[in-house]
Amino acid sequence: MTRRRAGAVGAAPTRHSAVLAAIVALIVALSAAIYAGASFDDGTDRRTLAGGPGPHNSAAPASTGTWVGSWSTSPSAAEPGTETTGLAGLSLRNVVHTSVGGTSARVTLSNLYGRRPLTLTHATLALAAAGRAPAAEPGTMRRLTFEGATSVVVPAGRQVTSDAVRLRVPHDADVLVTTYAPTGAGPVTWHPTARQMSYAAHGAHADDLSGAPYTERVEAWRYLTALDVLSGEADGTVVAFGDSLTDGVASTVGANRRWPDLLSDRLRAAAEDGADVPRYGVVNQGISGNRVLADGLGRPADNPSGLNRFARDVLARTGVRVVLIDLGVNDILRNPLPTDVDEDPAEILAGLRTLVRQAHARGIKAVGATLMPFGGHRGYTAEREAVRQRVNAEIRAGRVFDAYTDFDEALRDPYDPRRFRGMYDSGDHLHPGDRGYARMAAVFELTDLLGAAPAVL
C-alpha cells in the first residue's frame, strides 16, 4: 500500500469540547442547507431561450434517485480557426463515456469562449450503438429541450443546462450528445486532448441514427461540458481535478484508460462485491498543462489556473462529495528556474491549501496526490527536482490534504526515484502510459472516499 492518511488540515474539534463539536456540526448542516437552496453563479443562463415553447416533453424524468455527475470535462480554450464564423452549419456529435448509470439525463453546454450569443436549433442525446459510434442505438434518440424550448441561445461567456429526458443510461457506456448551430458564433468553446474521438457533419443531422453523415473526426469535445444522470446506483460525485496526468495524455484514444476512468471501474466493482465504499460517479476535470497558480493567455484565459477554475469545475458540479487534487507539476516545469528552492514550494503549497479550504467550506472532502517524477524530461533540473521533493514532503507529512495517495512512490523507479519505472513511462518521461494510469487507479485507497470534510469554524 502506498497511501498514508493525513490529519493536519482542517482537523476536527478536540475531545475536550463535545458541546462545541455539536454546535459546529449544526452550523455545517445549516450552511449546507442554505447553499443547496441558493443560486450559485456558475454561468448558467436559463432565461435566454429561443424558439418558444416546444412540444410536450414526454421523456420527463422519474422522481426517484439522486442527480449525480456521470461525465464532465472542463471548457479549457477557444478552438483555433473558429474566431470569425464558429462552426456554422455543422452538426457536432460528442462521444462521452459514463461512470454511473441512471433513468434520466441532462447536459450542460458552454459558450464560455464565444464572443457572440450561440444559437443552437437542435440538440439530441442518444446511446451509441455498440462499437459503432457515431451511430446511435435505435430507440434511444431523445430531443433535448431547454425550459421546454427546442432551441436555445447561449449568451457569450455563459452556459445552459438542458431539461431532463427520460432514458435508461447504463454505466460504462458511450453516449452521443449532438448540437446544431445554423449560424456562426465564434470562437468555439472546446476541450482538446480528449483521448476520445468525436464527430461532425455538414448540415442539420442531430437526429440522424446511422451516423453516416458524420465523416469528420476530432479528438476534442465542443460546447459539451457535463452529463448528469438521475441515478439509483450512486448518491454522490467524485471530481478528479488536475492537469494532463488526469486528462489522460498518452493513454490509448477511445479506450477510457485515464486513471479516473479506471478508478470509477474499481469503485463500482468494490461496491458490487459488498465492500464498505461509497457509490459515487467519477468525473474528470483535468486540463492538459494546467497549473495551480498561473492562467494561460487570453480573456477569458485559455487554461485557467486551478485557483481560478475551482469554483466552476468542482464546487458547481452536481452532487460533489469528494475532490481528488493532482496538480503542481506544471507550476514547477513552466516557471523560471527558482533561485530559492524554498520559495516555489511555498507558493504551490499555499495554492493547494487554498483549494482545500474552498472545498471544506462547501462540505467537500479533499484527497490529494504526491507529484510524480519527471527525470529524463527536457524540463528536468536538479533545482526543479528539489521543489518537487519539498512539495511531496509536506503532502506526506499530512499538512495539505485530508488524505493522500502516493502516486510518486507507486510509479517511480526504485533504483532511480527521479524517473518513472520503465513499464509505467509513456516514453516522454512525464506522462504514464496505459500501464501507469492503471497503476495509479490501483493504488488509490477507496476508503479515503468515505466520510465528510472536517468541520471548519
C-alpha positions in Angstrom: 0.0 0.0 0.0 1.4 3.4 -1.0 -1.0 5.7 0.8 -1.0 7.2 4.2 -3.7 9.1 5.9 -3.2 12.8 6.6 -4.7 14.6 9.5 -3.4 18.1 10.0 -5.6 20.1 7.5 -8.9 21.2 9.0 -8.7 18.9 12.0 -12.0 18.0 13.8 -12.8 19.7 17.1 -10.8 18.3 20.1 -12.1 15.8 22.6 -12.5 18.4 25.4 -15.2 20.2 23.6 -18.1 17.9 22.8 -20.6 20.7 23.1 -18.5 22.8 20.6 -18.4 19.8 18.2 -22.2 19.5 18.3 -22.6 23.3 17.6 -20.1 23.1 14.7 -21.9 20.1 13.2 -25.2 22.1 13.4 -23.6 25.1 11.7 -22.2 23.0 8.9 -25.5 21.3 8.3 -27.4 24.7 8.2 -24.7 26.1 5.9 -25.1 23.2 3.6 -28.9 23.6 3.5 -28.6 27.3 2.8 -26.1 26.6 0.0 -28.3 23.9 -1.5 -31.1 26.4 -1.8 -29.0 29.2 -3.1 -28.3 30.1 -6.8 -24.6 29.5 -7.4 -23.4 31.8 -10.2 -21.8 29.1 -12.4 -22.5 31.0 -15.7 -25.7 29.1 -16.3 -28.4 31.1 -18.0 -31.9 29.6 -18.1 -33.7 32.8 -19.2 -32.4 33.3 -22.7 -34.4 30.9 -24.8 -35.4 31.0 -28.5 -38.0 29.2 -30.5 -40.8 29.4 -28.0 -42.3 26.6 -26.0 -41.6 23.3 -27.7 -43.8 20.2 -27.8 -44.6 18.5 -24.5 -41.5 16.5 -23.3 -42.9 13.0 -23.0 -39.5 12.0 -21.7 -40.0 13.8 -18.4 -37.8 12.4 -15.6 -38.9 10.0 -13.0 -39.0 11.4 -9.4 -36.8 8.8 -7.7 -33.0 8.7 -7.5 -30.2 11.3 -7.0 -28.8 13.7 -9.5 -25.0 12.9 -9.9 -22.3 13.6 -12.4 -21.7 10.7 -14.7 -19.2 12.5 -17.0 -17.8 16.0 -17.3 -14.9 18.0 -18.8 -13.5 21.5 -18.4 -14.0 24.1 -21.0 -10.4 25.0 -21.5 -9.8 27.1 -24.6 -11.1 28.8 -27.7 -10.8 26.5 -30.7 -8.2 27.9 -33.2 -9.6 28.9 -36.6 -13.2 29.4 -35.3 -12.9 33.0 -34.3 -14.9 34.5 -37.1 -17.6 32.0 -38.2 -17.5 29.4 -35.4 -18.7 26.1 -36.8 -21.9 27.4 -38.6 -23.9 24.8 -40.4 -22.2 21.8 -38.7 -23.8 19.2 -36.5 -21.3 18.3 -33.7 -21.6 14.8 -32.2 -19.7 14.5 -29.0 -19.0 11.0 -27.7 -18.6 10.7 -23.9 -18.3 7.8 -21.5 -20.5 7.4 -18.4 -19.2 6.5 -15.0 -22.6 5.7 -13.4 -26.0 5.0 -14.9 -29.4 6.5 -14.4 -33.0 6.6 -15.5 -32.9 10.2 -16.8 -30.2 12.5 -18.1 -29.4 16.2 -18.7 -26.4 18.0 -20.3 -24.6 21.3 -19.9 -23.5 23.3 -22.9 -20.9 26.1 -22.7 -20.2 29.3 -24.7 -17.5 30.4 -22.3 -15.1 31.5 -25.0 -17.6 32.8 -27.5 -17.8 36.5 -28.2 -21.3 36.4 -29.5 -24.5 34.5 -28.5 -24.6 31.0 -29.7 -27.9 29.8 -31.2 -28.5 26.1 -31.2 -31.6 25.0 -33.0 -31.3 21.2 -32.5 -29.7 19.2 -29.6 -30.1 15.5 -29.0 -28.9 12.8 -26.7 -28.7 9.0 -27.5 -26.8 5.9 -26.6 -24.1 5.0 -29.0 -24.6 1.8 -30.9 -22.3 -0.9 -29.5 -18.9 -0.4 -31.0 -20.3 1.8 -33.9 -20.1 5.4 -32.8 -21.2 7.9 -34.2 -24.2 5.7 -34.9 -27.0 5.7 -32.3 -28.7 2.8 -30.7 -32.2 2.5 -32.2 -34.9 3.7 -29.8 -32.6 5.8 -27.7 -32.6 9.1 -29.5 -34.0 12.0 -27.4 -34.6 15.6 -28.4 -33.2 17.9 -25.8 -35.2 21.0 -24.7 -34.3 24.0 -22.6 -37.2 25.1 -20.3 -39.5 23.5 -22.9 -37.9 25.1 -25.9 -36.3 23.1 -28.6 -33.9 26.0 -29.5 -31.6 27.8 -27.1 -29.4 30.9 -27.2 -26.3 30.6 -25.1 -25.0 34.1 -24.3 -21.3 34.8 -24.7 -19.4 33.7 -21.6 -22.3 31.6 -20.3 -23.6 28.1 -20.2 -27.0 26.4 -20.2 -28.3 23.2 -18.7 -31.0 21.2 -20.6 -34.2 19.8 -19.3 -34.0 16.2 -18.2 -35.0 13.5 -20.6 -36.1 10.0 -19.6 -33.6 7.5 -20.9 -32.1 4.5 -19.2 -28.4 5.3 -19.4 -26.1 2.4 -18.4 -22.8 2.8 -16.5 -19.6 2.4 -18.6 -21.4 3.3 -21.8 -20.8 5.7 -24.7 -23.4 8.5 -25.0 -23.8 10.8 -28.1 -24.7 14.4 -27.5 -25.2 16.3 -30.7 -25.8 20.0 -31.3 -26.5 22.0 -34.5 -25.8 25.7 -35.0 -27.1 27.2 -38.2 -25.2 30.5 -37.8 -21.7 31.3 -36.7 -20.7 32.3 -33.2 -17.0 32.1 -32.6 -14.7 31.2 -31.1 -16.0 27.7 -30.3 -15.6 26.6 -26.7 -13.8 23.2 -26.6 -11.7 20.7 -24.6 -8.8 19.4 -26.8 -6.7 16.3 -25.9 -9.9 14.5 -25.1 -8.5 11.0 -25.8 -11.8 10.3 -27.4 -13.0 10.7 -31.0 -16.0 12.9 -31.6 -17.6 13.8 -35.0 -19.0 16.5 -37.2 -21.4 16.5 -40.2 -22.3 19.2 -42.6 -26.0 20.2 -42.3 -28.7 19.5 -39.7 -28.2 15.9 -38.7 -28.7 16.0 -34.9 -31.5 13.3 -35.2 -29.5 11.0 -37.5 -29.4 7.5 -36.2 -27.0 5.9 -38.7 -24.1 8.3 -38.2 -23.3 8.1 -41.9 -23.1 11.9 -42.4 -20.5 12.2 -39.6 -17.4 12.0 -41.7 -15.2 14.5 -39.9 -13.4 13.3 -36.7 -11.7 15.3 -34.0 -10.1 14.4 -30.7 -11.9 17.0 -28.7 -15.3 17.9 -27.1 -17.1 21.0 -28.3 -19.6 23.0 -26.3 -20.5 20.0 -24.1 -19.2 20.1 -20.5 -21.3 17.8 -18.4 -23.7 14.8 -18.4 -25.7 14.3 -15.2 -27.9 11.3 -14.6 -30.8 10.7 -12.1 -29.3 7.6 -10.5 -30.4 4.9 -8.2 -26.9 3.3 -8.1 -25.0 6.4 -6.9 -25.6 9.1 -4.3 -22.7 11.5 -5.0 -19.9 12.6 -7.3 -16.1 12.5 -7.1 -14.3 15.2 -9.1 -10.8 14.4 -10.3 -9.1 17.8 -10.6 -5.8 18.0 -12.3 -3.6 18.5 -15.3 -2.6 16.3 -18.3 -1.9 13.4 -15.9 -5.7 13.5 -15.0 -6.7 14.4 -18.6 -5.1 11.1 -19.7 -2.5 12.3 -22.1 -0.6 9.4 -23.7 -3.4 6.9 -22.8 -5.0 5.0 -25.7 -7.5 7.1 -27.6 -11.1 5.8 -27.3 -10.2 3.1 -24.6 -11.1 5.1 -21.5 -7.9 4.3 -19.7 -7.4 7.6 -17.9 -6.8 6.9 -14.2 -10.2 8.5 -13.2 -12.0 6.1 -15.6 -10.2 3.1 -14.1 -10.8 4.4 -10.6 -14.5 4.5 -11.4 -14.4 0.9 -12.5 -12.7 -0.2 -9.3 -15.1 1.7 -7.1 -18.2 0.2 -8.8 -16.7 -3.3 -8.7 -15.9 -3.0 -5.0 -19.4 -1.7 -4.2 -21.0 -4.6 -6.1 -18.8 -7.0 -4.1 -20.2 -5.6 -0.9 -17.1 -3.6 0.2 -17.6 -0.7 2.5 -17.1 2.0 -0.1 -19.3 4.8 -1.3 -21.3 4.7 -4.5 -20.2 7.7 -6.4 -19.9 8.9 -10.0 -16.4 9.9 -11.1 -16.0 12.9 -13.4 -12.8 14.3 -14.9 -11.9 18.0 -14.7 -8.3 17.7 -15.9 -6.8 20.2 -18.3 -3.5 19.5 -20.0 -0.8 22.0 -19.0 -2.9 23.2 -16.0 -1.2 24.9 -13.1 -2.3 25.7 -9.6 -1.2 29.3 -9.7 -1.0 30.8 -13.2 -3.5 31.3 -16.0 -2.9 30.9 -19.7 -3.2 33.7 -22.2 -6.4 35.4 -23.4 -9.6 36.8 -21.8 -11.2 34.7 -20.7 -7.9 32.8 -20.1 -7.2 29.7 -22.0 -6.3 27.0 -19.5 -7.3 29.0 -16.3 -5.4 28.2 -13.2 -6.6 25.7 -10.6 -7.3 28.5 -8.2 -9.4 30.4 -10.8 -11.4 27.4 -12.1 -12.0 25.5 -8.8 -15.4 27.1 -8.2 -16.6 26.3 -11.7 -15.1 22.9 -12.2 -15.6 21.5 -8.7 -17.9 23.5 -6.4 -20.5 23.9 -9.2 -20.6 20.3 -10.3 -23.6 18.1 -9.4 -23.6 16.3 -6.0 -19.9 16.6 -5.3 -18.8 14.8 -2.1 -15.0 14.4 -2.7 -12.4 16.2 -4.8 -9.2 14.4 -5.9 -6.5 17.0 -6.5 -3.4 16.2 -8.5 -1.8 19.5 -9.5 1.6 21.2 -9.2 4.0 19.6 -11.7 3.4 22.3 -14.4 3.9 25.0 -11.8 7.4 23.5 -11.4 8.2 22.8 -15.0 6.8 26.0 -16.5 8.3 28.5 -14.1 11.8 30.0 -14.5 14.4 28.1 -12.6 13.9 29.0 -8.9 16.7 31.0 -7.2 15.4 29.8 -3.8 14.1 26.3 -3.6 12.0 27.3 -0.6 10.1 29.9 -2.5 8.4 27.9 -5.2 7.3 25.1 -2.9 5.7 27.7 -0.5 3.7 29.2 -3.3 2.5 25.9 -4.7 1.6 24.6 -1.3 -0.3 27.8 -0.4 -2.3 27.4 -3.6 -3.1 23.7 -2.8 -4.2 24.6 0.7 -6.4 27.3 -0.6 -8.2 24.7 -2.8 -8.6 22.5 0.2 -10.1 25.4 2.3 -12.6 26.2 -0.5 -13.6 22.5 -0.7 -14.1 22.3 3.1 -16.2 25.5 3.1 -18.7 23.6 0.9 -18.5 20.4 2.9 -16.3 18.6 0.3 -13.6 16.2 1.3 -10.2 16.9 -0.3 -7.9 14.0 -1.2 -4.6 14.7 -2.8 -1.7 13.0 -4.5 2.1 13.4 -4.4 3.7 14.8 -7.6 5.2 12.1 -9.8 8.8 12.1 -11.2 9.9 13.7 -14.4 13.5 12.8 -14.6 14.6 12.4 -18.3 12.1 15.0 -19.4 13.6 18.0 -21.2 12.4 20.3 -18.4 14.2 18.3 -15.7 16.8 20.1 -13.5 18.1 19.3 -10.0 16.6 22.6 -8.8 13.1 21.6 -10.0 13.5 18.1 -8.6 14.2 19.8 -5.2 11.0 21.7 -5.4 9.0 18.6 -6.2 10.6 16.8 -3.2 9.7 19.7 -0.9 6.1 19.7 -2.0 5.8 15.9 -1.6 7.3 16.1 1.9 4.6 18.5 3.0 1.9 16.3 1.5 3.3 13.1 3.2 3.5 15.0 6.5 -0.2 15.5 6.4 -0.1 19.3 6.2 -2.0 19.7 2.9 -4.9 17.3 2.3 -7.4 15.3 4.3 -5.8 12.1 2.9 -3.4 11.4 0.0 -2.3 8.8 -2.5 1.4 8.4 -3.1 1.5 8.3 -6.9 5.2 9.2 -6.7 6.1 6.1 -4.7 3.8 3.9 -6.8 5.3 4.8 -10.2 8.9 5.8 -9.6 11.9 3.7 -10.5 13.2 2.2 -7.2 16.7 2.4 -8.5 16.4 6.0 -9.7 13.4 7.7 -8.0 13.8 10.8 -10.1 12.3 8.9 -13.0 9.3 6.7 -13.9 9.8 2.9 -13.7 10.1 1.9 -17.3 6.9 -0.1 -17.6 4.9 2.9 -16.5 6.5 5.5 -18.7 4.8 6.5 -21.9 8.2 7.4 -23.3 8.2 11.2 -22.7 9.3 10.8 -19.1 6.4 13.0 -17.9 3.2 11.1 -18.6 2.4 7.5 -17.8 1.2 5.1 -20.4 -1.8 2.8 -20.0 0.0 0.6 -17.5 1.0 3.7 -15.5 -2.6 5.0 -15.4 -3.8 1.6 -14.3 -1.2 1.6 -11.5 -2.4 5.0 -10.3 -6.0 3.8 -10.1 -5.0 0.5 -8.4 -3.1 2.1 -5.5 -5.8 4.6 -4.7 -7.3 3.7 -1.3 -11.1 3.6 -1.9 -11.9 4.0 1.8 -10.4 7.6 1.5 -13.6 8.5 -0.3 -15.6 7.7 2.9 -16.6 10.4 5.3 -17.2 14.1 5.0 -14.9 17.1 5.1 -13.7 18.2 8.5 -15.8 20.7 10.3 -14.5 24.3 9.9 -15.2 27.1 12.4 
